[in-house]
Amino acid sequence: MKLFISKITLFLVLLQSCSLLEADYGTKKVFKGIDLYYTKNVTELEVNKLGEYLLTKPGFSDGSKADIQLNKVDKTYEYRIPIKKGLEQDKEVIDRYKFIARDLSKNVFNDSPVDVHLCDDRLQTLRVVVAN
């Protein structure tokens, strides 16, 4: 009986941990396969603008699954996207995301600064790319 109760307790702890992990991503809004999570620092209008913009970009509008997070710290937007570990060191990848940061700033966020956070599969930052 003790073993049974221990297993149930372990299961509930694991279940709660998973729920907390998901909750840390923020609120989720889906745009044709793009799961766009956003924090309380971002308005739904900003999320909708980003989501609709991403749908015009190749690779996002093809129905492929993508998880992205949008956050805002002070006046800077954080566009958080998972990449394959190791690619955060690749100069071409970094240059591409510098371009993306400038593009998002200009076309989505009214010239506000945008930092791209290259993340692992749990949206933990591996590297921050700033558009210079």
MOSULJO-V599329 format. One record per pair of residues at least 24 apart in sequence whose ideal C-beta (glycine too) atoms are under 10 Angstrom apart, sorted by the first residue. I is the first residue (numbers start at 1). J is the second residue. D is the distance in whole Angstrom. If there is no record, write none. Layout:
I;J;D, I;J;D
//
This chain:
21;122;7, 21;123;10, 24;69;9, 24;122;9, 24;123;8, 24;124;10, 25;67;8, 25;68;10, 25;69;6, 25;71;10, 25;80;9, 25;122;9, 25;123;6, 26;69;6, 26;70;8, 26;71;7, 26;123;10, 28;67;9, 28;69;10, 29;70;10, 31;55;6, 31;60;8, 31;61;9, 31;66;9, 31;68;9, 32;60;8, 32;61;7, 32;62;9, 32;63;6, 32;64;9, 32;66;10, 33;60;8, 33;61;8, 33;62;8, 33;63;5, 33;64;6, 33;65;5, 33;66;7, 34;60;6, 34;61;9, 34;63;10, 34;64;9, 34;65;8, 34;66;5, 34;67;8, 34;68;6, 35;65;7, 35;66;7, 35;67;5, 35;68;7, 35;69;9, 36;66;9, 36;67;8, 36;68;5, 36;69;8, 36;70;7, 37;67;7, 37;68;7, 37;69;4, 37;70;7, 37;71;9, 37;80;8, 37;123;8, 38;68;9, 38;69;7, 38;70;5, 38;71;7, 38;72;9, 39;69;8, 39;70;7, 39;71;5, 39;72;7, 39;73;9, 39;78;9, 39;80;10, 40;71;9, 40;72;10, 41;70;9, 41;71;6, 41;72;4, 41;73;7, 41;74;9, 41;77;9, 41;78;9, 42;69;9, 42;70;5, 42;71;7, 42;72;5, 42;77;8, 42;78;9, 43;72;9, 46;70;7, 46;72;8, 46;77;8, 46;108;8, 46;109;7, 46;110;10, 46;112;10, 49;104;10, 49;107;9, 49;108;5, 49;109;8, 49;110;10, 50;77;9, 50;79;8, 50;104;7, 50;107;10, 50;108;5, 50;109;8, 51;108;10, 52;108;9, 53;103;9, 53;104;8, 53;107;6, 53;108;5, 53;109;10, 54;79;10, 54;104;9, 54;108;9, 56;107;9, 57;100;9, 57;103;9, 67;119;9, 67;121;8, 67;122;10, 67;123;7, 68;119;9, 68;123;9, 69;117;8, 69;119;8, 69;123;5, 70;104;10, 70;108;10, 70;109;10, 70;114;10, 71;115;10, 71;117;8, 71;123;10, 72;109;9, 72;112;9, 72;114;10, 73;113;10, 73;115;9, 74;113;9, 75;109;10, 75;112;6, 75;113;7, 76;105;10, 76;109;10, 76;112;7, 76;113;4, 76;114;7, 76;115;6, 76;130;9, 77;101;9, 77;104;7, 77;105;8, 77;108;8, 77;109;5, 77;112;6, 77;113;7, 77;114;5, 77;115;7, 77;116;10, 78;113;10, 78;114;8, 78;115;5, 78;116;8, 78;117;6, 78;125;9, 78;128;8, 79;104;6, 79;105;10, 79;108;9, 79;109;9, 79;114;6, 79;115;7, 79;116;5, 79;117;7, 79;118;10, 79;129;9, 80;115;9, 80;116;8, 80;117;4, 80;118;8, 80;119;5, 80;123;5, 80;124;9, 80;125;7, 80;128;10, 81;116;7, 81;117;7, 81;118;7, 81;119;6, 81;123;8, 82;117;10, 82;118;8, 82;119;5, 82;120;6, 82;121;5, 82;122;8, 82;123;6, 82;124;9, 82;126;9, 83;116;10, 83;117;10, 83;118;5, 83;119;7, 83;120;8, 83;121;9, 83;126;7, 83;127;9, 84;118;10, 84;120;9, 84;121;9, 85;118;10, 85;119;10, 85;120;6, 85;121;9, 85;126;7, 86;126;9, 87;118;7, 87;126;9, 87;127;9, 88;117;10, 88;118;4, 88;119;9, 88;120;9, 88;125;9, 88;126;4, 88;127;4, 88;128;9, 88;129;9, 89;118;10, 89;126;9, 89;127;8, 90;118;10, 93;118;8, 93;127;9, 93;129;9, 94;118;8, 94;127;8, 94;129;6, 95;129;9, 96;129;9, 97;127;9, 97;128;10, 97;129;4, 97;130;10, 97;131;9, 98;129;6, 98;130;8, 98;131;5, 98;132;7, 99;129;10, 99;131;8, 100;129;8, 100;131;8, 101;128;10, 101;129;6, 101;130;7, 101;131;4, 101;132;9, 102;131;4, 102;132;9, 103;131;9, 104;131;9, 105;131;6, 106;131;10
//
